[in-house]
Amino acid sequence: MTRIQPPQTDEFLTQARAVLGTTHVLTTDLAAFATDWRGKFTGVPLAVLRPADTQQVAALVKLCAAHGVGIVPQGGNTSMCGGATPDGSGKQVVLSLSRLNRVRSIDPLNNTLTVEAGCVLQTLQELAAEHDRLFPLSLGAEGSCQIGGNIATNAGGVQVLRYGNTRDLVLGLEVVLADGQVLNLLRALRKDNTGYDLKHLFIGSEGTLGIVTAAVLKLFPAPHASTVAFAGFQTPQQALALLGLMRGALGDRFTAFELMSDASVALVRQYFPDTPALFAQTYPWQVLMQATDPGAGDGAQTALEASFQAALEQALEQGVIEDVLIATSVAQAEQLWAVRENISEAQQHDGHNIKHDMAVPVSSVAAFIDEVQPLLHGAYAGVRPIIYGHLGDGNLHFNVSRPPGWSTPDWQAESDRVNALVLDVVARYQGSFSAEHGLGQLKNHEMALYKTPLEIDVMRRVKAALDPQGLMNPGKFLPNGPF
Ligand SMILES: Cc1cc2nc3c(=O)[nH]c(=O)nc-3n(C[C@H](O)[C@H](O)[C@H](O)COP(=O)(O)OP(=O)(O)OC[C@H]3O[C@@H](n4cnc5c(N)ncnc54)[C@H](O)[C@@H]3O)c2cc1C
């Protein structure tokens, strides 16, 4: 198929090729860059540009500014909200950061790693481990998501309980601004009180203020001892009691606490048939827990296991949990983690569901679940809430799967009503309608519903100051698209 380009597009592409060479300006076979991970959004890129370094990113951004071309930065394209795919206008380029994948330096004494934006998260975890360090960001998409995408979305994941969000793991940034200037904030400092901390404007800004090209990341002592367990019980209140008990017993050694409804686990067993039944009976709620310790040697492992087991025995005695399985080998621990990690993909196989990535204060999670579930069941007979996530952070993936007999398009058409049922309750608990995945093009209209006009106005002022032409990831993030 031949696409006839308007003359200014020809000129733009010619100049882009002058910057990158012809091989890295793609205008055909763009499907993988044009559709998001969930297959929910498909755009029409003018081209896909694949720069190799910061200077090339800067030159391309200047070129886009001169031609008024919108730029959609793309990392691993694992966004759950269509954040990294263009609109259907054919006027936006996808700027793929995959070739910016160099490790610039590692400083084990300073516990820092300086890397380019296109490094895949898992390779950074592995690199840290080679230096007997931990880079703790960990999420289901870690084999393909990139650190630039993690930074742009302020990704969370399964160890936020102990180490915080991506925002807490970034010490410095290098950013190409909307006018093509390179803002070098690559400082490896844990203390620096010299004016506004500009890096935080770009972390979590979903590519709407600038292109992240490199970052200084925090490292931690590697965990040499580790123990994992899965527990079953009846109510979300018990989960909160267990969280309090385990944190009290283990302090900072307690690193993950992932809640799952039985419906979530059942879905994994349906689509991943090798998943074993963990308990002889069904428990409506289950939790995966992990504790780690940097201490090396058998002594540290034994001590950690003893504290972990003692806390779990106490939980059993107090009736906080009803059954518990402690992994006795690395393979078993991986098997338990696989149950949690496969939920997203099982849902993907199961077909369209209405996703909510919400947060409320940890202490309100049980009350929130108890309030929302009856509302959904009252509105839709047979509806299947698939509830799982990072209870220790107050953040749940509260996904609502269609009731039996509903077609995917019919269920999709209910999105606004289902969103209102869930998110109005989130708002009453002073929660967040998007705690991890960001807004992209899926959730930006909810800003207008749940943020105050003044908050939105201040965000618009920041956007106008840094991106006056509105070319950085247009149509994402702020309500009503580009300003
Ligand atoms: C199976 C699965 C599990 C997941 N689990 C979690 C989880 O536990 N926690 C969580 O937070 N998220 C999770 N996600 C969502 C997703 O993986 C994260 O949002 C991740 O951080 C996105 O990284 P990416 O490289 O794929 O970014 P992309 O999807 O490519 O982009 C995401 C956003 O960042 C922008 N962007 C990308 N790179 C840059 C850059 N260099 N500069 C500026 N902007 C940029 C894009 O324009 C887009 O707005 C999961 C996704 C999947 C598929």
The ligand as an SDF file (V2000), in Angstrom:
LIG
                    3D

 53 58  0  0  0  0  0  0  0  0999 V2000
    1.3970   -7.5580   32.7340 C   0  0  0  0  0  0  0  0  0  0  0  0
    1.5440   -6.1310   33.1880 C   0  0  0  0  0  0  0  0  0  0  0  0
    1.7180   -5.8550   34.5410 C   0  0  0  0  0  0  0  0  0  0  0  0
    1.8660   -4.5290   34.9680 C   0  0  0  0  0  0  0  0  0  0  0  0
    2.0590   -4.2920   36.3000 N   0  0  0  0  0  0  0  0  0  0  0  0
    2.2420   -3.0250   36.7150 C   0  0  0  0  0  0  0  0  0  0  0  0
    2.4780   -2.7530   38.1000 C   0  0  0  0  0  0  0  0  0  0  0  0
    2.4870   -3.6330   38.9470 O   0  0  0  0  0  0  0  0  0  0  0  0
    2.6940   -1.4650   38.4500 N   0  0  0  0  0  0  0  0  0  0  0  0
    2.6850   -0.4490   37.5430 C   0  0  0  0  0  0  0  0  0  0  0  0
    2.8980    0.7040   37.9340 O   0  0  0  0  0  0  0  0  0  0  0  0
    2.4390   -0.6790   36.2430 N   0  0  0  0  0  0  0  0  0  0  0  0
    2.2210   -1.9260   35.8010 C   0  0  0  0  0  0  0  0  0  0  0  0
    1.9750   -2.1640   34.4790 N   0  0  0  0  0  0  0  0  0  0  0  0
    1.8710   -1.0260   33.5350 C   0  0  0  0  0  0  0  0  0  0  0  0
    3.1740   -0.7240   32.7670 C   0  0  0  0  0  0  0  0  0  0  0  0
    4.0000   -1.8330   32.6850 O   0  0  0  0  0  0  0  0  0  0  0  0
    3.9300    0.4000   33.4270 C   0  0  0  0  0  0  0  0  0  0  0  0
    3.1550    1.5630   33.3090 O   0  0  0  0  0  0  0  0  0  0  0  0
    5.3330    0.6550   32.8590 C   0  0  0  0  0  0  0  0  0  0  0  0
    5.9670    1.5830   33.7170 O   0  0  0  0  0  0  0  0  0  0  0  0
    5.3180    1.2020   31.4520 C   0  0  0  0  0  0  0  0  0  0  0  0
    6.6220    1.1220   30.8950 O   0  0  0  0  0  0  0  0  0  0  0  0
    6.8430    1.0670   29.3200 P   0  0  0  0  0  0  0  0  0  0  0  0
    8.2860    1.1800   29.0390 O   0  0  0  0  0  0  0  0  0  0  0  0
    6.1420   -0.0860   28.7300 O   0  0  0  0  0  0  0  0  0  0  0  0
    6.1390    2.4340   28.8970 O   0  0  0  0  0  0  0  0  0  0  0  0
    5.1700    2.7060   27.6750 P   0  0  0  0  0  0  0  0  0  0  0  0
    3.9450    1.8790   27.7780 O   0  0  0  0  0  0  0  0  0  0  0  0
    5.9220    2.6420   26.4080 O   0  0  0  0  0  0  0  0  0  0  0  0
    4.7990    4.2350   27.9790 O   0  0  0  0  0  0  0  0  0  0  0  0
    4.0650    4.5920   29.1310 C   0  0  0  0  0  0  0  0  0  0  0  0
    3.9430    6.1180   29.1870 C   0  0  0  0  0  0  0  0  0  0  0  0
    5.2200    6.7020   29.3820 O   0  0  0  0  0  0  0  0  0  0  0  0
    5.5750    7.5450   28.2780 C   0  0  0  0  0  0  0  0  0  0  0  0
    6.9980    7.3040   28.0380 N   0  0  0  0  0  0  0  0  0  0  0  0
    7.6090    6.1250   27.7540 C   0  0  0  0  0  0  0  0  0  0  0  0
    8.9370    6.3030   27.7030 N   0  0  0  0  0  0  0  0  0  0  0  0
    9.1690    7.6140   27.9220 C   0  0  0  0  0  0  0  0  0  0  0  0
   10.3380    8.4140   27.9910 C   0  0  0  0  0  0  0  0  0  0  0  0
   11.5570    7.8900   27.8270 N   0  0  0  0  0  0  0  0  0  0  0  0
   10.2070    9.7320   28.2370 N   0  0  0  0  0  0  0  0  0  0  0  0
    8.9840   10.2770   28.4230 C   0  0  0  0  0  0  0  0  0  0  0  0
    7.8460    9.5760   28.3770 N   0  0  0  0  0  0  0  0  0  0  0  0
    7.9470    8.2580   28.1380 C   0  0  0  0  0  0  0  0  0  0  0  0
    4.6680    7.1210   27.1410 C   0  0  0  0  0  0  0  0  0  0  0  0
    4.4370    8.1740   26.2390 O   0  0  0  0  0  0  0  0  0  0  0  0
    3.4110    6.7380   27.8920 C   0  0  0  0  0  0  0  0  0  0  0  0
    2.6770    7.8760   28.2320 O   0  0  0  0  0  0  0  0  0  0  0  0
    1.8160   -3.4710   34.0290 C   0  0  0  0  0  0  0  0  0  0  0  0
    1.6300   -3.7550   32.6740 C   0  0  0  0  0  0  0  0  0  0  0  0
    1.5000   -5.0620   32.2490 C   0  0  0  0  0  0  0  0  0  0  0  0
    1.3170   -5.3180   30.7840 C   0  0  0  0  0  0  0  0  0  0  0  0
  1  2  1  0
  2  3  1  0
  2 52  2  0
  3  4  2  0
  4  5  1  0
  4 50  1  0
  5  6  2  0
  6  7  1  0
  6 13  1  0
  7  8  2  0
  7  9  1  0
  9 10  1  0
 10 11  2  0
 10 12  1  0
 12 13  2  0
 13 14  1  0
 14 15  1  0
 14 50  1  0
 15 16  1  0
 16 17  1  0
 16 18  1  0
 18 19  1  0
 18 20  1  0
 20 21  1  0
 20 22  1  0
 22 23  1  0
 23 24  1  0
 24 25  2  0
 24 26  1  0
 24 27  1  0
 27 28  1  0
 28 29  2  0
 28 30  1  0
 28 31  1  0
 31 32  1  0
 32 33  1  0
 33 34  1  0
 33 48  1  0
 34 35  1  0
 35 36  1  0
 35 46  1  0
 36 37  1  0
 36 45  1  0
 37 38  2  0
 38 39  1  0
 39 40  1  0
 39 45  2  0
 40 41  1  0
 40 42  2  0
 42 43  1  0
 43 44  2  0
 44 45  1  0
 46 47  1  0
 46 48  1  0
 48 49  1  0
 50 51  2  0
 51 52  1  0
 52 53  1  0
M  END
$$$$
